[in-house]
Amino acid sequence: MNELQIPKNHIDKLLYAKNPDAALLYLYITAGNDPAKAESALQFSQSRFATASALLRQLGLWVQEKNAPVFSGERPQYSEKDVLSAMEADRSFQMIYGEVQRVLGRNLNTEELKILLGFTRYLGLSGEVISVLVCYCKERARQKGSLRNPSLRTIEKEAYHWAEQGIDTMEEAVAYIQNQNVRRSQFGRLMDLLQIRGRNLSPSEEKYAAKWLEMGFADDVLALAYDRTCLNTGGFNWAYMNKILTRWQQAGLFTLEQVQSGDKKPAPKGASGQFGQAELDAIQKILKEG
């Protein structure tokens, strides 16, 4: 029997997702089985299969062909007449804007209703997906420390992000939010390790953090890289720690034991023996780059 090789970062993603159906579907596909027969072979209901497959896509563990709509050119401009017509004759839109007003705790003005109309007519989002979208944006604002509800412009930006990724069903929306929760949990754990408290990561810092989490290092390895970074540079430096982790990844060193046994290189005369030669060589360059 051929052994099934599963990358550690894939295992980490599945463990953090805490979804048995997604893990089972991943194993079925990774073992070389026909994805088209997965629903029947695993005895999943249509809903279970849709949720599990959507989560795997959001985790980047299964690339499926899905024709996500392409939104190019100018967005349609809706008039006040369009809004009034929808409010009077479109029962579905009446329910949508009523629910959005309830979640946001205020009445929507005409310009905001035009944006909402675009969610349904242009992006093709259903009422339940829009409701989940608004709740997600509201919760994300709370997590960032804001006491105010998000504006419709902010929600619109996220709506287009969802639409461009093909998130247009409840299963896709739930999978996306679950993946974002996993990502936030991982970021929080990494921030504690890096002793970053009382603030959010900047966009550039998030890119570094996401890259390191994708590499699949254990927490004790990240802690060692942080310690070496601080000792070598006199403080924490994102670019320098990235150099360390990238080199370890390229050398296939992912556990503390592997790093300690495989990262022993002679240091220059007068330098501390704790650090690899490549790290010491990079100090001045990294510090100059900021």
CORVENKA-V444675 format. One record per pair of residues at least 24 apart in sequence whose ideal C-beta (glycine too) atoms are under 10 Angstrom apart, sorted by the first residue. I is the first residue (numbers start at 1). J is the second residue. D is the distance in whole Angstrom. If there is no record, write none. Layout:
BEGIN
I/J/D
I/J/D
END
This chain:
BEGIN
2/31/9
2/32/9
4/30/6
4/31/6
4/32/9
5/30/9
6/30/7
7/61/10
7/216/7
8/215/9
8/216/4
8/217/9
8/218/9
8/254/6
8/255/9
9/60/10
9/61/10
9/213/8
9/214/6
9/215/7
9/216/3
9/217/9
9/254/9
10/59/8
10/60/9
10/61/6
10/216/8
11/216/8
12/182/10
12/186/9
12/213/8
12/214/9
12/216/6
12/217/9
12/218/9
13/55/10
13/56/9
13/58/10
13/59/5
13/60/8
13/61/6
13/179/9
13/182/7
13/183/10
13/186/9
13/213/9
13/214/9
13/216/9
14/55/9
14/56/9
14/59/8
14/61/7
15/182/10
16/59/9
16/178/10
16/179/9
16/181/9
16/182/5
16/183/9
16/185/7
16/186/7
16/189/10
16/213/10
17/52/10
17/55/6
17/56/9
17/58/9
17/59/6
17/61/9
17/175/9
17/178/7
17/179/7
17/181/9
17/182/6
18/178/9
18/181/10
18/182/8
19/51/8
19/52/7
19/55/6
19/56/9
19/59/9
19/175/9
19/178/7
19/182/10
20/52/9
21/48/5
21/49/8
21/51/7
21/52/4
21/53/9
21/55/8
21/56/10
22/48/10
22/51/8
22/52/5
22/53/8
22/54/9
22/55/4
22/56/5
22/57/10
22/58/9
22/59/8
22/61/8
22/62/9
22/175/8
22/178/9
23/52/9
23/55/10
23/56/9
23/61/10
24/48/10
24/52/7
25/49/7
25/51/10
25/52/5
25/53/6
25/55/9
25/56/6
25/61/9
25/62/8
26/52/8
26/53/10
26/55/9
26/56/6
26/59/9
26/61/6
26/62/7
28/52/10
29/53/9
29/56/8
29/61/9
29/62/6
29/64/10
30/61/9
30/62/9
35/62/8
35/64/8
46/171/10
47/170/9
47/171/7
48/171/9
49/171/9
50/169/7
50/170/9
50/171/4
50/172/8
50/174/10
50/175/9
51/169/10
51/170/9
51/171/5
51/172/9
51/174/7
51/175/6
51/178/9
52/171/9
52/175/8
53/171/8
53/172/9
53/175/8
54/166/10
54/167/8
54/169/8
54/170/9
54/171/5
54/172/5
54/173/8
54/174/7
54/175/4
54/176/8
54/178/9
54/179/9
55/171/8
55/172/9
55/174/8
55/175/4
55/176/9
55/178/6
55/179/7
55/182/10
56/175/8
56/179/10
57/165/9
57/166/9
57/167/10
57/172/8
57/175/7
57/176/9
57/179/9
58/165/9
58/167/9
58/172/8
58/173/10
58/174/9
58/175/5
58/176/5
58/177/9
58/178/7
58/179/4
58/180/8
58/182/9
58/183/10
59/175/8
59/178/9
59/179/6
59/182/8
59/183/10
60/179/9
60/214/9
64/166/10
66/165/9
66/166/5
66/168/10
66/172/9
67/166/8
68/162/10
68/163/8
68/164/6
68/165/6
68/166/3
68/167/9
68/168/8
69/122/10
69/123/8
69/124/7
69/163/6
69/164/8
69/166/8
69/168/8
70/163/10
70/164/8
71/122/8
71/123/8
71/160/7
71/163/7
71/164/6
75/115/10
75/118/7
75/122/7
75/123/10
75/156/9
75/160/9
76/114/10
76/117/9
76/118/7
76/121/7
76/122/5
77/114/8
77/118/9
78/110/10
78/111/10
78/113/8
78/114/4
78/115/9
78/116/9
78/117/5
78/118/6
78/121/8
78/122/9
79/110/10
79/114/8
79/117/10
80/110/6
80/111/9
80/113/9
80/114/8
82/113/9
82/114/7
82/117/6
82/118/10
82/121/8
83/108/10
83/110/6
83/111/9
83/112/10
83/113/5
83/114/6
83/116/9
83/117/6
84/110/9
84/113/9
85/117/10
86/113/8
86/114/10
86/116/9
86/117/6
86/120/8
86/121/8
87/113/7
87/117/9
90/117/9
90/120/8
90/121/10
92/120/7
92/126/9
92/127/6
93/117/7
93/119/10
93/120/6
93/121/9
93/127/8
94/127/10
95/127/6
95/131/9
96/120/7
96/125/9
96/126/9
96/127/5
96/128/9
96/130/6
96/131/8
96/134/10
97/127/10
97/130/9
98/127/10
99/127/7
99/128/9
99/130/8
99/131/5
99/134/8
99/135/10
100/127/9
100/130/7
100/131/7
100/133/9
100/134/5
100/135/10
100/152/8
100/155/9
101/134/10
102/131/9
102/134/10
103/130/10
103/131/7
103/133/10
103/134/5
103/135/6
103/137/9
103/138/6
103/149/8
104/134/7
104/135/10
104/137/9
104/138/7
104/149/5
104/150/8
104/151/9
104/152/8
104/155/9
105/138/9
105/149/7
106/149/8
108/152/7
109/152/9
111/152/8
111/153/9
112/151/8
112/152/4
112/153/9
112/155/9
112/156/9
113/152/9
114/152/9
115/151/9
115/152/5
115/153/7
115/155/8
115/156/5
115/159/9
116/152/7
116/155/9
116/156/9
116/159/9
118/156/7
118/159/8
118/160/9
119/152/9
119/155/8
119/156/8
119/159/6
119/160/9
119/162/10
119/163/9
122/159/10
122/160/10
122/163/9
123/156/9
123/159/6
123/160/7
123/162/8
123/163/4
123/164/9
123/168/8
124/163/8
124/168/6
125/159/7
125/162/8
125/163/7
125/167/9
125/168/6
125/169/10
125/173/9
126/168/8
126/169/8
126/170/8
126/173/10
128/169/9
128/170/6
128/173/8
129/159/9
129/162/8
129/163/10
129/167/8
129/168/6
129/169/7
129/170/6
129/172/8
129/173/5
129/174/10
130/155/9
130/159/8
130/162/10
130/173/10
131/170/10
131/173/10
132/162/10
132/167/10
132/170/7
132/173/5
132/174/7
132/176/9
132/177/7
133/158/6
133/159/6
133/161/10
133/162/7
133/167/9
133/173/7
133/176/10
133/177/9
134/158/9
134/159/9
135/177/9
136/162/9
136/173/8
136/176/8
136/177/6
136/180/8
139/177/9
139/180/10
139/181/10
140/177/10
140/180/8
140/184/9
143/181/10
143/184/7
143/200/9
144/200/6
145/198/10
145/199/9
145/200/8
182/213/10
183/209/9
183/210/8
183/213/8
186/210/9
186/212/10
186/213/5
186/214/10
187/213/8
189/213/9
189/219/7
189/222/9
190/219/9
190/222/7
190/226/10
192/219/10
193/219/6
193/220/10
193/222/6
193/223/6
193/225/10
193/226/6
194/222/8
194/223/9
194/225/10
194/226/6
194/229/9
194/230/10
194/236/6
194/238/9
194/241/8
195/226/8
195/230/9
195/236/8
196/236/8
201/238/10
202/238/10
204/238/8
204/239/10
205/238/6
207/238/9
207/242/10
208/238/5
208/239/8
208/241/8
208/242/6
208/245/9
209/238/9
211/242/7
211/245/8
211/246/9
211/249/10
212/238/10
212/241/8
212/242/7
212/245/6
212/246/9
212/249/9
214/249/10
215/245/6
215/246/8
215/248/8
215/249/5
215/254/8
216/249/8
216/254/6
217/245/7
217/248/7
217/249/8
217/253/9
217/254/6
217/255/8
217/256/10
217/259/9
218/254/7
218/255/6
218/256/7
218/257/10
218/258/10
218/259/10
219/256/9
220/255/8
220/256/5
220/257/10
220/259/9
221/245/8
221/248/7
221/253/8
221/254/7
221/255/7
221/256/6
221/257/10
221/258/8
221/259/6
221/260/10
223/256/9
224/248/9
224/256/7
224/259/6
224/260/8
224/263/9
224/274/10
225/259/9
225/279/9
227/274/9
228/259/10
228/263/10
228/272/10
228/274/7
228/275/6
228/276/8
228/279/6
229/275/10
229/279/9
229/283/10
229/286/9
231/272/8
231/274/7
231/275/8
231/279/10
232/271/10
232/272/8
232/274/9
232/275/6
232/276/10
232/279/6
232/280/7
232/282/9
232/283/6
232/286/9
232/287/10
233/279/10
233/282/10
233/283/6
233/286/7
233/287/6
234/283/10
234/287/9
235/287/10
237/283/9
237/286/6
237/287/7
237/289/9
237/290/9
238/286/9
238/290/10
239/282/9
239/285/9
239/286/5
239/287/9
239/289/6
239/290/8
240/279/8
240/282/7
240/283/7
240/285/9
240/286/4
240/287/8
240/289/9
241/279/10
241/286/9
242/286/9
243/278/8
243/279/7
243/281/10
243/282/5
243/283/9
243/285/9
243/286/6
244/275/9
244/276/8
244/278/8
244/279/6
244/282/9
244/286/10
246/278/10
247/276/7
247/278/5
247/279/8
247/282/9
248/276/9
248/278/10
251/276/10
251/278/10
END
